[in-house]
């Protein structure tokens, strides 16, 4: 990975794994806000794998960064579009070795599956929700040198996690929360460095299965906590 301070405008492809109209503008707005802050001349192009839109080989060859984002689907979906996206991930890594890739949540877990890792249910036995403190490994400290803390804080929204990382991936945060390929070109996050307050609240309010067992007070605290400080911008700056 490098830095989002290029000498020319960056060209970035972003896959949002949803086709649900209420969430598409929230995801696109969250990414647009991040890159307007860090690299305002960047050109962002959005795709929706559930709607069967993926970058073409020509686009993959002339862009700088591919982001495989989260969405509103779980990684175990066996729908045709999920199978197609999995093949796309494998062929992209194989055929475009210079392209940098960031994978988030759904993408993080899908890359793990694509390259021989294993998933499992969260060790805590329940969904991980809200802004979460992630302890960095020694490799993580080296990768995020601007962090004066031994932790990184990111939004989380998931029930499954990586139990065994794919061969050739290095753990940057404990419990495989952040992984980096040995080549340095693929960086994956279980958490959401792109998350905005509006998107976080919409996802928390909609994903009732994740909130199962929470009291009304806990749910309110979770929604209020969406405005908390996290390290998303600092993470993207390192990318």
Order of alpha helices (4+ residues) and beta strands (2+ residues): beta-alpha-beta-alpha-beta-alpha-beta-alpha-beta-beta-alpha-beta-beta-beta-beta-beta-alpha-alpha-alpha
